[in-house]
Amino acid sequence: MGQPKPRVVVEPVVGVGRRVRVGSEILGVAYGPGDVLEFLRRAGLDPDVVRLDDPLLIDWHGGGSDVWL
């Protein structure tokens, strides 16, 4: 069985971006879905198989992956 996936939180938009974190670790500020995928890649996940609408992986606060303003 594989490693458990980290629980990712994408916070509400502040200014023009959304802070992305895993637990207390801030991965960065995303300005679009591609940035979220890049942060997940850096965290060891394969962006080709990650689904941004996977509620077991990503907890979107203040709107889903289509909310950036």
mmCIF file as Biopython writes it, N, C-alpha, C and O atoms, coordinates in Angstrom:
data_model
#
loop_
_atom_site.group_PDB
_atom_site.id
_atom_site.type_symbol
_atom_site.label_atom_id
_atom_site.label_alt_id
_atom_site.label_comp_id
_atom_site.label_asym_id
_atom_site.label_entity_id
_atom_site.label_seq_id
_atom_site.pdbx_PDB_ins_code
_atom_site.Cartn_x
_atom_site.Cartn_y
_atom_site.Cartn_z
_atom_site.occupancy
_atom_site.B_iso_or_equiv
_atom_site.auth_seq_id
_atom_site.auth_asym_id
_atom_site.pdbx_PDB_model_num
ATOM 1   N N  . MET A ? 1  ? 0.838   -1.174 0.000   1.0 0.0 1  A 1 
ATOM 2   C CA . MET A ? 1  ? 0.000   0.000  0.000   1.0 0.0 1  A 1 
ATOM 3   C C  . MET A ? 1  ? 0.886   1.241  0.000   1.0 0.0 1  A 1 
ATOM 4   O O  . MET A ? 1  ? 1.909   1.262  0.685   1.0 0.0 1  A 1 
ATOM 5   N N  . GLY A ? 2  ? 0.512   2.288  -0.763  1.0 0.0 2  A 1 
ATOM 6   C CA . GLY A ? 2  ? 1.320   3.493  -0.886  1.0 0.0 2  A 1 
ATOM 7   C C  . GLY A ? 2  ? 1.248   4.382  0.334   1.0 0.0 2  A 1 
ATOM 8   O O  . GLY A ? 2  ? 0.480   4.143  1.267   1.0 0.0 2  A 1 
ATOM 9   N N  . GLN A ? 3  ? 2.061   5.404  0.301   1.0 0.0 3  A 1 
ATOM 10  C CA . GLN A ? 3  ? 2.075   6.385  1.381   1.0 0.0 3  A 1 
ATOM 11  C C  . GLN A ? 3  ? 0.774   7.165  1.373   1.0 0.0 3  A 1 
ATOM 12  O O  . GLN A ? 3  ? 0.201   7.386  0.306   1.0 0.0 3  A 1 
ATOM 13  N N  . PRO A ? 4  ? 0.289   7.591  2.541   1.0 0.0 4  A 1 
ATOM 14  C CA . PRO A ? 4  ? -0.921  8.415  2.566   1.0 0.0 4  A 1 
ATOM 15  C C  . PRO A ? 4  ? -0.636  9.775  1.937   1.0 0.0 4  A 1 
ATOM 16  O O  . PRO A ? 4  ? 0.459   10.319 2.078   1.0 0.0 4  A 1 
ATOM 17  N N  . LYS A ? 5  ? -1.629  10.314 1.244   1.0 0.0 5  A 1 
ATOM 18  C CA . LYS A ? 5  ? -1.483  11.619 0.628   1.0 0.0 5  A 1 
ATOM 19  C C  . LYS A ? 5  ? -1.572  12.701 1.695   1.0 0.0 5  A 1 
ATOM 20  O O  . LYS A ? 5  ? -2.331  12.560 2.654   1.0 0.0 5  A 1 
ATOM 21  N N  . PRO A ? 6  ? -0.813  13.773 1.544   1.0 0.0 6  A 1 
ATOM 22  C CA . PRO A ? 6  ? -0.933  14.873 2.495   1.0 0.0 6  A 1 
ATOM 23  C C  . PRO A ? 6  ? -2.264  15.583 2.303   1.0 0.0 6  A 1 
ATOM 24  O O  . PRO A ? 6  ? -2.814  15.602 1.202   1.0 0.0 6  A 1 
ATOM 25  N N  . ARG A ? 7  ? -2.776  16.162 3.374   1.0 0.0 7  A 1 
ATOM 26  C CA . ARG A ? 7  ? -3.998  16.957 3.287   1.0 0.0 7  A 1 
ATOM 27  C C  . ARG A ? 7  ? -3.590  18.379 2.939   1.0 0.0 7  A 1 
ATOM 28  O O  . ARG A ? 7  ? -2.909  19.043 3.721   1.0 0.0 7  A 1 
ATOM 29  N N  . VAL A ? 8  ? -4.003  18.845 1.774   1.0 0.0 8  A 1 
ATOM 30  C CA . VAL A ? 8  ? -3.631  20.156 1.260   1.0 0.0 8  A 1 
ATOM 31  C C  . VAL A ? 8  ? -4.775  21.123 1.516   1.0 0.0 8  A 1 
ATOM 32  O O  . VAL A ? 8  ? -5.939  20.793 1.289   1.0 0.0 8  A 1 
ATOM 33  N N  . VAL A ? 9  ? -4.442  22.317 1.990   1.0 0.0 9  A 1 
ATOM 34  C CA . VAL A ? 9  ? -5.442  23.367 2.184   1.0 0.0 9  A 1 
ATOM 35  C C  . VAL A ? 9  ? -5.088  24.531 1.265   1.0 0.0 9  A 1 
ATOM 36  O O  . VAL A ? 9  ? -3.967  25.039 1.286   1.0 0.0 9  A 1 
ATOM 37  N N  . VAL A ? 10 ? -6.063  24.943 0.460   1.0 0.0 10 A 1 
ATOM 38  C CA . VAL A ? 10 ? -5.917  26.134 -0.369  1.0 0.0 10 A 1 
ATOM 39  C C  . VAL A ? 10 ? -6.814  27.189 0.270   1.0 0.0 10 A 1 
ATOM 40  O O  . VAL A ? 10 ? -8.038  27.058 0.298   1.0 0.0 10 A 1 
ATOM 41  N N  . GLU A ? 11 ? -6.172  28.235 0.782   1.0 0.0 11 A 1 
ATOM 42  C CA . GLU A ? 11 ? -6.890  29.257 1.536   1.0 0.0 11 A 1 
ATOM 43  C C  . GLU A ? 11 ? -7.609  30.229 0.598   1.0 0.0 11 A 1 
ATOM 44  O O  . GLU A ? 11 ? -7.330  30.249 -0.601  1.0 0.0 11 A 1 
ATOM 45  N N  . PRO A ? 12 ? -8.533  31.037 1.136   1.0 0.0 12 A 1 
ATOM 46  C CA . PRO A ? 12 ? -9.246  32.006 0.296   1.0 0.0 12 A 1 
ATOM 47  C C  . PRO A ? 12 ? -8.302  33.011 -0.352  1.0 0.0 12 A 1 
ATOM 48  O O  . PRO A ? 12 ? -7.181  33.227 0.107   1.0 0.0 12 A 1 
ATOM 49  N N  . VAL A ? 13 ? -8.786  33.615 -1.428  1.0 0.0 13 A 1 
ATOM 50  C CA . VAL A ? 13 ? -8.011  34.627 -2.148  1.0 0.0 13 A 1 
ATOM 51  C C  . VAL A ? 13 ? -7.734  35.812 -1.232  1.0 0.0 13 A 1 
ATOM 52  O O  . VAL A ? 13 ? -8.634  36.335 -0.575  1.0 0.0 13 A 1 
ATOM 53  N N  . VAL A ? 14 ? -6.473  36.224 -1.201  1.0 0.0 14 A 1 
ATOM 54  C CA . VAL A ? 14 ? -6.058  37.454 -0.533  1.0 0.0 14 A 1 
ATOM 55  C C  . VAL A ? 14 ? -5.250  38.225 -1.563  1.0 0.0 14 A 1 
ATOM 56  O O  . VAL A ? 14 ? -4.188  37.770 -1.990  1.0 0.0 14 A 1 
ATOM 57  N N  . GLY A ? 15 ? -5.743  39.380 -1.958  1.0 0.0 15 A 1 
ATOM 58  C CA . GLY A ? 15 ? -5.081  40.115 -3.034  1.0 0.0 15 A 1 
ATOM 59  C C  . GLY A ? 15 ? -5.329  39.406 -4.347  1.0 0.0 15 A 1 
ATOM 60  O O  . GLY A ? 15 ? -6.451  39.399 -4.854  1.0 0.0 15 A 1 
ATOM 61  N N  . VAL A ? 16 ? -4.287  38.811 -4.900  1.0 0.0 16 A 1 
ATOM 62  C CA . VAL A ? 16 ? -4.431  38.121 -6.191  1.0 0.0 16 A 1 
ATOM 63  C C  . VAL A ? 16 ? -4.076  36.641 -6.116  1.0 0.0 16 A 1 
ATOM 64  O O  . VAL A ? 16 ? -4.063  35.963 -7.144  1.0 0.0 16 A 1 
ATOM 65  N N  . GLY A ? 17 ? -3.791  36.131 -4.935  1.0 0.0 17 A 1 
ATOM 66  C CA . GLY A ? 17 ? -3.382  34.735 -4.827  1.0 0.0 17 A 1 
ATOM 67  C C  . GLY A ? 17 ? -4.021  34.031 -3.646  1.0 0.0 17 A 1 
ATOM 68  O O  . GLY A ? 17 ? -4.726  34.634 -2.838  1.0 0.0 17 A 1 
ATOM 69  N N  . ARG A ? 18 ? -3.754  32.739 -3.572  1.0 0.0 18 A 1 
ATOM 70  C CA . ARG A ? 18 ? -4.265  31.883 -2.495  1.0 0.0 18 A 1 
ATOM 71  C C  . ARG A ? 18 ? -3.091  31.116 -1.887  1.0 0.0 18 A 1 
ATOM 72  O O  . ARG A ? 18 ? -2.333  30.460 -2.601  1.0 0.0 18 A 1 
ATOM 73  N N  . ARG A ? 19 ? -2.949  31.202 -0.571  1.0 0.0 19 A 1 
ATOM 74  C CA . ARG A ? 19 ? -1.882  30.474 0.102   1.0 0.0 19 A 1 
ATOM 75  C C  . ARG A ? 19 ? -2.227  28.991 0.104   1.0 0.0 19 A 1 
ATOM 76  O O  . ARG A ? 19 ? -3.376  28.606 0.320   1.0 0.0 19 A 1 
ATOM 77  N N  . VAL A ? 20 ? -1.215  28.167 -0.140  1.0 0.0 20 A 1 
ATOM 78  C CA . VAL A ? 20 ? -1.367  26.711 -0.176  1.0 0.0 20 A 1 
ATOM 79  C C  . VAL A ? 20 ? -0.501  26.145 0.934   1.0 0.0 20 A 1 
ATOM 80  O O  . VAL A ? 20 ? 0.672   26.498 1.057   1.0 0.0 20 A 1 
ATOM 81  N N  . ARG A ? 21 ? -1.086  25.257 1.752   1.0 0.0 21 A 1 
ATOM 82  C CA . ARG A ? 21 ? -0.318  24.680 2.849   1.0 0.0 21 A 1 
ATOM 83  C C  . ARG A ? 21 ? -0.677  23.215 3.040   1.0 0.0 21 A 1 
ATOM 84  O O  . ARG A ? 21 ? -1.740  22.742 2.639   1.0 0.0 21 A 1 
ATOM 85  N N  . VAL A ? 22 ? 0.265   22.519 3.672   1.0 0.0 22 A 1 
ATOM 86  C CA . VAL A ? 22 ? 0.052   21.150 4.138   1.0 0.0 22 A 1 
ATOM 87  C C  . VAL A ? 22 ? 0.358   21.193 5.621   1.0 0.0 22 A 1 
ATOM 88  O O  . VAL A ? 22 ? 1.499   21.430 6.017   1.0 0.0 22 A 1 
ATOM 89  N N  . GLY A ? 23 ? -0.653  20.965 6.442   1.0 0.0 23 A 1 
ATOM 90  C CA . GLY A ? 23 ? -0.469  21.127 7.883   1.0 0.0 23 A 1 
ATOM 91  C C  . GLY A ? 23 ? -0.087  22.562 8.171   1.0 0.0 23 A 1 
ATOM 92  O O  . GLY A ? 23 ? -0.772  23.485 7.730   1.0 0.0 23 A 1 
ATOM 93  N N  . SER A ? 24 ? 0.987   22.764 8.900   1.0 0.0 24 A 1 
ATOM 94  C CA . SER A ? 24 ? 1.446   24.122 9.203   1.0 0.0 24 A 1 
ATOM 95  C C  . SER A ? 24 ? 2.487   24.610 8.202   1.0 0.0 24 A 1 
ATOM 96  O O  . SER A ? 24 ? 2.938   25.752 8.294   1.0 0.0 24 A 1 
ATOM 97  N N  . GLU A ? 25 ? 2.879   23.763 7.242   1.0 0.0 25 A 1 
ATOM 98  C CA . GLU A ? 25 ? 3.888   24.146 6.251   1.0 0.0 25 A 1 
ATOM 99  C C  . GLU A ? 25 ? 3.242   24.869 5.070   1.0 0.0 25 A 1 
ATOM 100 O O  . GLU A ? 25 ? 2.391   24.308 4.380   1.0 0.0 25 A 1 
ATOM 101 N N  . ILE A ? 26 ? 3.653   26.111 4.845   1.0 0.0 26 A 1 
ATOM 102 C CA . ILE A ? 26 ? 3.165   26.882 3.710   1.0 0.0 26 A 1 
ATOM 103 C C  . ILE A ? 26 ? 4.005   26.516 2.494   1.0 0.0 26 A 1 
ATOM 104 O O  . ILE A ? 26 ? 5.228   26.659 2.503   1.0 0.0 26 A 1 
ATOM 105 N N  . LEU A ? 27 ? 3.332   26.040 1.443   1.0 0.0 27 A 1 
ATOM 106 C CA . LEU A ? 27 ? 4.020   25.652 0.224   1.0 0.0 27 A 1 
ATOM 107 C C  . LEU A ? 27 ? 4.258   26.850 -0.683  1.0 0.0 27 A 1 
ATOM 108 O O  . LEU A ? 27 ? 5.207   26.859 -1.468  1.0 0.0 27 A 1 
ATOM 109 N N  . GLY A ? 28 ? 3.407   27.855 -0.580  1.0 0.0 28 A 1 
ATOM 110 C CA . GLY A ? 28 ? 3.554   29.059 -1.385  1.0 0.0 28 A 1 
ATOM 111 C C  . GLY A ? 28 ? 2.218   29.699 -1.657  1.0 0.0 28 A 1 
ATOM 112 O O  . GLY A ? 28 ? 1.189   29.276 -1.130  1.0 0.0 28 A 1 
ATOM 113 N N  . VAL A ? 29 ? 2.240   30.734 -2.494  1.0 0.0 29 A 1 
ATOM 114 C CA . VAL A ? 29 ? 1.032   31.422 -2.915  1.0 0.0 29 A 1 
ATOM 115 C C  . VAL A ? 29 ? 0.762   31.054 -4.366  1.0 0.0 29 A 1 
ATOM 116 O O  . VAL A ? 29 ? 1.611   31.234 -5.239  1.0 0.0 29 A 1 
ATOM 117 N N  . ALA A ? 30 ? -0.437  30.535 -4.603  1.0 0.0 30 A 1 
ATOM 118 C CA . ALA A ? 30 ? -0.830  30.134 -5.950  1.0 0.0 30 A 1 
ATOM 119 C C  . ALA A ? 30 ? -1.633  31.251 -6.605  1.0 0.0 30 A 1 
ATOM 120 O O  . ALA A ? 30 ? -2.453  31.909 -5.965  1.0 0.0 30 A 1 
ATOM 121 N N  . TYR A ? 31 ? -1.379  31.447 -7.891  1.0 0.0 31 A 1 
ATOM 122 C CA . TYR A ? 31 ? -2.098  32.450 -8.670  1.0 0.0 31 A 1 
ATOM 123 C C  . TYR A ? 31 ? -3.025  31.801 -9.691  1.0 0.0 31 A 1 
ATOM 124 O O  . TYR A ? 31 ? -3.677  32.484 -10.481 1.0 0.0 31 A 1 
ATOM 125 N N  . GLY A ? 32 ? -3.071  30.480 -9.662  1.0 0.0 32 A 1 
ATOM 126 C CA . GLY A ? 32 ? -3.935  29.716 -10.547 1.0 0.0 32 A 1 
ATOM 127 C C  . GLY A ? 32 ? -3.758  28.233 -10.278 1.0 0.0 32 A 1 
ATOM 128 O O  . GLY A ? 32 ? -2.868  27.843 -9.522  1.0 0.0 32 A 1 
ATOM 129 N N  . PRO A ? 33 ? -4.595  27.401 -10.884 1.0 0.0 33 A 1 
ATOM 130 C CA . PRO A ? 33 ? -4.524  25.954 -10.659 1.0 0.0 33 A 1 
ATOM 131 C C  . PRO A ? 33 ? -3.164  25.344 -10.982 1.0 0.0 33 A 1 
ATOM 132 O O  . PRO A ? 33 ? -2.740  24.395 -10.323 1.0 0.0 33 A 1 
ATOM 133 N N  . GLY A ? 34 ? -2.480  25.878 -11.988 1.0 0.0 34 A 1 
ATOM 134 C CA . GLY A ? 34 ? -1.166  25.345 -12.345 1.0 0.0 34 A 1 
ATOM 135 C C  . GLY A ? 34 ? -0.170  25.475 -11.210 1.0 0.0 34 A 1 
ATOM 136 O O  . GLY A ? 34 ? 0.676   24.602 -11.017 1.0 0.0 34 A 1 
ATOM 137 N N  . ASP A ? 35 ? -0.268  26.563 -10.457 1.0 0.0 35 A 1 
ATOM 138 C CA . ASP A ? 35 ? 0.619   26.741 -9.306  1.0 0.0 35 A 1 
ATOM 139 C C  . ASP A ? 35 ? 0.338   25.701 -8.235  1.0 0.0 35 A 1 
ATOM 140 O O  . ASP A ? 35 ? 1.267   25.170 -7.627  1.0 0.0 35 A 1 
ATOM 141 N N  . VAL A ? 36 ? -0.938  25.404 -7.998  1.0 0.0 36 A 1 
ATOM 142 C CA . VAL A ? 36 ? -1.293  24.379 -7.007  1.0 0.0 36 A 1 
ATOM 143 C C  . VAL A ? 36 ? -0.687  23.046 -7.428  1.0 0.0 36 A 1 
ATOM 144 O O  . VAL A ? 36 ? -0.105  22.338 -6.607  1.0 0.0 36 A 1 
ATOM 145 N N  . LEU A ? 37 ? -0.822  22.706 -8.697  1.0 0.0 37 A 1 
ATOM 146 C CA . LEU A ? 37 ? -0.246  21.447 -9.184  1.0 0.0 37 A 1 
ATOM 147 C C  . LEU A ? 37 ? 1.265   21.427 -9.028  1.0 0.0 37 A 1 
ATOM 148 O O  . LEU A ? 37 ? 1.839   20.390 -8.694  1.0 0.0 37 A 1 
ATOM 149 N N  . GLU A ? 38 ? 1.916   22.556 -9.264  1.0 0.0 38 A 1 
ATOM 150 C CA . GLU A ? 38 ? 3.373   22.621 -9.103  1.0 0.0 38 A 1 
ATOM 151 C C  . GLU A ? 38 ? 3.765   22.418 -7.641  1.0 0.0 38 A 1 
ATOM 152 O O  . GLU A ? 38 ? 4.731   21.708 -7.357  1.0 0.0 38 A 1 
ATOM 153 N N  . PHE A ? 39 ? 3.042   23.021 -6.722  1.0 0.0 39 A 1 
ATOM 154 C CA . PHE A ? 39 ? 3.338   22.829 -5.299  1.0 0.0 39 A 1 
ATOM 155 C C  . PHE A ? 39 ? 3.158   21.364 -4.911  1.0 0.0 39 A 1 
ATOM 156 O O  . PHE A ? 39 ? 3.948   20.823 -4.138  1.0 0.0 39 A 1 
ATOM 157 N N  . LEU A ? 40 ? 2.125   20.728 -5.443  1.0 0.0 40 A 1 
ATOM 158 C CA . LEU A ? 40 ? 1.898   19.309 -5.141  1.0 0.0 40 A 1 
ATOM 159 C C  . LEU A ? 40 ? 3.014   18.449 -5.729  1.0 0.0 40 A 1 
ATOM 160 O O  . LEU A ? 40 ? 3.441   17.472 -5.113  1.0 0.0 40 A 1 
ATOM 161 N N  . ARG A ? 41 ? 3.486   18.817 -6.924  1.0 0.0 41 A 1 
ATOM 162 C CA . ARG A ? 41 ? 4.617   18.092 -7.523  1.0 0.0 41 A 1 
ATOM 163 C C  . ARG A ? 41 ? 5.841   18.183 -6.628  1.0 0.0 41 A 1 
ATOM 164 O O  . ARG A ? 41 ? 6.520   17.186 -6.382  1.0 0.0 41 A 1 
ATOM 165 N N  . ARG A ? 42 ? 6.115   19.388 -6.143  1.0 0.0 42 A 1 
ATOM 166 C CA . ARG A ? 42 ? 7.267   19.582 -5.252  1.0 0.0 42 A 1 
ATOM 167 C C  . ARG A ? 42 ? 7.107   18.814 -3.949  1.0 0.0 42 A 1 
ATOM 168 O O  . ARG A ? 42 ? 8.094   18.436 -3.319  1.0 0.0 42 A 1 
ATOM 169 N N  . ALA A ? 43 ? 5.855   18.584 -3.546  1.0 0.0 43 A 1 
ATOM 170 C CA . ALA A ? 43 ? 5.586   17.818 -2.322  1.0 0.0 43 A 1 
ATOM 171 C C  . ALA A ? 43 ? 5.648   16.316 -2.571  1.0 0.0 43 A 1 
ATOM 172 O O  . ALA A ? 43 ? 5.456   15.527 -1.645  1.0 0.0 43 A 1 
ATOM 173 N N  . GLY A ? 44 ? 5.917   15.907 -3.824  1.0 0.0 44 A 1 
ATOM 174 C CA . GLY A ? 44 ? 6.093   14.491 -4.115  1.0 0.0 44 A 1 
ATOM 175 C C  . GLY A ? 44 ? 4.925   13.812 -4.787  1.0 0.0 44 A 1 
ATOM 176 O O  . GLY A ? 44 ? 4.952   12.596 -4.975  1.0 0.0 44 A 1 
ATOM 177 N N  . LEU A ? 45 ? 3.890   14.562 -5.159  1.0 0.0 45 A 1 
ATOM 178 C CA . LEU A ? 45 ? 2.746   13.970 -5.838  1.0 0.0 45 A 1 
ATOM 179 C C  . LEU A ? 45 ? 2.900   14.135 -7.354  1.0 0.0 45 A 1 
ATOM 180 O O  . LEU A ? 45 ? 3.540   15.076 -7.824  1.0 0.0 45 A 1 
ATOM 181 N N  . ASP A ? 46 ? 2.320   13.228 -8.092  1.0 0.0 46 A 1 
ATOM 182 C CA . ASP A ? 46 ? 2.389   13.271 -9.545  1.0 0.0 46 A 1 
ATOM 183 C C  . ASP A ? 46 ? 1.271   14.169 -10.072 1.0 0.0 46 A 1 
ATOM 184 O O  . ASP A ? 46 ? 0.099   13.806 -9.969  1.0 0.0 46 A 1 
ATOM 185 N N  . PRO A ? 47 ? 1.608   15.338 -10.638 1.0 0.0 47 A 1 
ATOM 186 C CA . PRO A ? 47 ? 0.568   16.257 -11.106 1.0 0.0 47 A 1 
ATOM 187 C C  . PRO A ? 47 ? -0.270  15.693 -12.249 1.0 0.0 47 A 1 
ATOM 188 O O  . PRO A ? 47 ? -1.356  16.201 -12.527 1.0 0.0 47 A 1 
ATOM 189 N N  . ASP A ? 48 ? 0.221   14.654 -12.911 1.0 0.0 48 A 1 
ATOM 190 C CA . ASP A ? 48 ? -0.538  14.046 -13.994 1.0 0.0 48 A 1 
ATOM 191 C C  . ASP A ? 48 ? -1.691  13.173 -13.492 1.0 0.0 48 A 1 
ATOM 192 O O  . ASP A ? 48 ? -2.613  12.865 -14.248 1.0 0.0 48 A 1 
ATOM 193 N N  . VAL A ? 49 ? -1.640  12.778 -12.227 1.0 0.0 49 A 1 
ATOM 194 C CA . VAL A ? 49 ? -2.714  11.943 -11.687 1.0 0.0 49 A 1 
ATOM 195 C C  . VAL A ? 49 ? -3.502  12.636 -10.574 1.0 0.0 49 A 1 
ATOM 196 O O  . VAL A ? 49 ? -4.533  12.124 -10.138 1.0 0.0 49 A 1 
ATOM 197 N N  . VAL A ? 50 ? -3.028  13.788 -10.113 1.0 0.0 50 A 1 
ATOM 198 C CA . VAL A ? 50 ? -3.736  14.536 -9.072  1.0 0.0 50 A 1 
ATOM 199 C C  . VAL A ? 50 ? -4.983  15.171 -9.668  1.0 0.0 50 A 1 
ATOM 200 O O  . VAL A ? 50 ? -4.941  15.755 -10.751 1.0 0.0 50 A 1 
ATOM 201 N N  . ARG A ? 51 ? -6.082  15.049 -8.954  1.0 0.0 51 A 1 
ATOM 202 C CA . ARG A ? 51 ? -7.325  15.734 -9.350  1.0 0.0 51 A 1 
ATOM 203 C C  . ARG A ? 51 ? -7.546  16.884 -8.379  1.0 0.0 51 A 1 
ATOM 204 O O  . ARG A ? 51 ? -7.620  16.675 -7.168  1.0 0.0 51 A 1 
ATOM 205 N N  . LEU A ? 52 ? -7.652  18.095 -8.907  1.0 0.0 52 A 1 
ATOM 206 C CA . LEU A ? 52 ? -7.854  19.252 -8.045  1.0 0.0 52 A 1 
ATOM 207 C C  . LEU A ? 52 ? -9.211  19.233 -7.353  1.0 0.0 52 A 1 
ATOM 208 O O  . LEU A ? 52 ? -9.419  19.962 -6.383  1.0 0.0 52 A 1 
ATOM 209 N N  . ASP A ? 53 ? -10.134 18.410 -7.838  1.0 0.0 53 A 1 
ATOM 210 C CA . ASP A ? 53 ? -11.451 18.307 -7.204  1.0 0.0 53 A 1 
ATOM 211 C C  . ASP A ? 53 ? -11.548 17.117 -6.249  1.0 0.0 53 A 1 
ATOM 212 O O  . ASP A ? 53 ? -12.649 16.730 -5.856  1.0 0.0 53 A 1 
ATOM 213 N N  . ASP A ? 54 ? -10.424 16.542 -5.880  1.0 0.0 54 A 1 
ATOM 214 C CA . ASP A ? 54 ? -10.393 15.406 -4.957  1.0 0.0 54 A 1 
ATOM 215 C C  . ASP A ? 54 ? -10.530 15.917 -3.523  1.0 0.0 54 A 1 
ATOM 216 O O  . ASP A ? 54 ? -9.564  16.449 -2.977  1.0 0.0 54 A 1 
ATOM 217 N N  . PRO A ? 55 ? -11.701 15.770 -2.898  1.0 0.0 55 A 1 
ATOM 218 C CA . PRO A ? 55 ? -11.905 16.305 -1.549  1.0 0.0 55 A 1 
ATOM 219 C C  . PRO A ? 55 ? -11.106 15.570 -0.471  1.0 0.0 55 A 1 
ATOM 220 O O  . PRO A ? 55 ? -10.965 16.071 0.644   1.0 0.0 55 A 1 
ATOM 221 N N  . LEU A ? 56 ? -10.584 14.389 -0.796  1.0 0.0 56 A 1 
ATOM 222 C CA . LEU A ? 56 ? -9.749  13.681 0.168   1.0 0.0 56 A 1 
ATOM 223 C C  . LEU A ? 56 ? -8.324  14.214 0.178   1.0 0.0 56 A 1 
ATOM 224 O O  . LEU A ? 56 ? -7.568  13.969 1.118   1.0 0.0 56 A 1 
ATOM 225 N N  . LEU A ? 57 ? -7.960  14.945 -0.875  1.0 0.0 57 A 1 
ATOM 226 C CA . LEU A ? 57 ? -6.613  15.492 -0.990  1.0 0.0 57 A 1 
ATOM 227 C C  . LEU A ? 57 ? -6.572  16.984 -0.715  1.0 0.0 57 A 1 
ATOM 228 O O  . LEU A ? 57 ? -5.700  17.462 0.011   1.0 0.0 57 A 1 
ATOM 229 N N  . ILE A ? 58 ? -7.522  17.730 -1.299  1.0 0.0 58 A 1 
ATOM 230 C CA . ILE A ? 58 ? -7.465  19.188 -1.231  1.0 0.0 58 A 1 
ATOM 231 C C  . ILE A ? 58 ? -8.720  19.738 -0.584  1.0 0.0 58 A 1 
ATOM 232 O O  . ILE A ? 58 ? -9.839  19.396 -0.963  1.0 0.0 58 A 1 
ATOM 233 N N  . ASP A ? 59 ? -8.511  20.594 0.396   1.0 0.0 59 A 1 
ATOM 234 C CA . ASP A ? 59 ? -9.600  21.293 1.070   1.0 0.0 59 A 1 
ATOM 235 C C  . ASP A ? 59 ? -9.561  22.749 0.601   1.0 0.0 59 A 1 
ATOM 236 O O  . ASP A ? 59 ? -8.692  23.515 1.016   1.0 0.0 59 A 1 
ATOM 237 N N  . TRP A ? 60 ? -10.490 23.118 -0.251  1.0 0.0 60 A 1 
ATOM 238 C CA . TRP A ? 60 ? -10.557 24.468 -0.811  1.0 0.0 60 A 1 
ATOM 239 C C  . TRP A ? 60 ? -11.368 25.353 0.126   1.0 0.0 60 A 1 
ATOM 240 O O  . TRP A ? 60 ? -12.528 25.053 0.407   1.0 0.0 60 A 1 
ATOM 241 N N  . HIS A ? 61 ? -10.779 26.427 0.607   1.0 0.0 61 A 1 
ATOM 242 C CA . HIS A ? 61 ? -11.476 27.389 1.454   1.0 0.0 61 A 1 
ATOM 243 C C  . HIS A ? 61 ? -11.773 28.633 0.618   1.0 0.0 61 A 1 
ATOM 244 O O  . HIS A ? 61 ? -10.899 29.117 -0.102  1.0 0.0 61 A 1 
ATOM 245 N N  . GLY A ? 62 ? -12.977 29.145 0.705   1.0 0.0 62 A 1 
ATOM 246 C CA . GLY A ? 62 ? -13.314 30.371 -0.006  1.0 0.0 62 A 1 
ATOM 247 C C  . GLY A ? 62 ? -13.543 30.169 -1.495  1.0 0.0 62 A 1 
ATOM 248 O O  . GLY A ? 62 ? -13.371 31.106 -2.275  1.0 0.0 62 A 1 
ATOM 249 N N  . GLY A ? 63 ? -13.924 28.974 -1.902  1.0 0.0 63 A 1 
ATOM 250 C CA . GLY A ? 63 ? -14.200 28.684 -3.307  1.0 0.0 63 A 1 
ATOM 251 C C  . GLY A ? 63 ? -13.284 27.602 -3.835  1.0 0.0 63 A 1 
ATOM 252 O O  . GLY A ? 63 ? -12.220 27.337 -3.274  1.0 0.0 63 A 1 
ATOM 253 N N  . GLY A ? 64 ? -13.711 26.980 -4.922  1.0 0.0 64 A 1 
ATOM 254 C CA . GLY A ? 64 ? -12.968 25.878 -5.498  1.0 0.0 64 A 1 
ATOM 255 C C  . GLY A ? 64 ? -11.834 26.323 -6.402  1.0 0.0 64 A 1 
ATOM 256 O O  . GLY A ? 64 ? -11.369 27.461 -6.345  1.0 0.0 64 A 1 
ATOM 257 N N  . SER A ? 65 ? -11.407 25.392 -7.233  1.0 0.0 65 A 1 
ATOM 258 C CA . SER A ? 65 ? -10.234 25.623 -8.085  1.0 0.0 65 A 1 
ATOM 259 C C  . SER A ? 65 ? -10.483 26.660 -9.179  1.0 0.0 65 A 1 
ATOM 260 O O  . SER A ? 65 ? -9.555  27.058 -9.883  1.0 0.0 65 A 1 
ATOM 261 N N  . ASP A ? 66 ? -11.743 27.098 -9.322  1.0 0.0 66 A 1 
ATOM 262 C CA . ASP A ? 66 ? -12.068 28.099 -10.345 1.0 0.0 66 A 1 
ATOM 263 C C  . ASP A ? 66 ? -12.149 29.512 -9.771  1.0 0.0 66 A 1 
ATOM 264 O O  . ASP A ? 66 ? -12.456 30.452 -10.504 1.0 0.0 66 A 1 
ATOM 265 N N  . VAL A ? 67 ? -11.879 29.683 -8.472  1.0 0.0 67 A 1 
ATOM 266 C CA . VAL A ? 67 ? -11.990 30.992 -7.826  1.0 0.0 67 A 1 
ATOM 267 C C  . VAL A ? 67 ? -10.590 31.556 -7.574  1.0 0.0 67 A 1 
ATOM 268 O O  . VAL A ? 67 ? -9.836  31.040 -6.749  1.0 0.0 67 A 1 
ATOM 269 N N  . TRP A ? 68 ? -10.260 32.625 -8.302  1.0 0.0 68 A 1 
ATOM 270 C CA . TRP A ? 68 ? -8.932  33.237 -8.165  1.0 0.0 68 A 1 
ATOM 271 C C  . TRP A ? 68 ? -8.994  34.746 -8.022  1.0 0.0 68 A 1 
ATOM 272 O O  . TRP A ? 68 ? -7.943  35.382 -7.948  1.0 0.0 68 A 1 
ATOM 273 N N  . LEU A ? 69 ? -10.150 35.338 -7.982  1.0 0.0 69 A 1 
ATOM 274 C CA . LEU A ? 69 ? -10.285 36.792 -7.800  1.0 0.0 69 A 1 
ATOM 275 C C  . LEU A ? 69 ? -11.176 37.098 -6.631  1.0 0.0 69 A 1 
ATOM 276 O O  . LEU A ? 69 ? -11.409 38.267 -6.321  1.0 0.0 69 A 1 
#
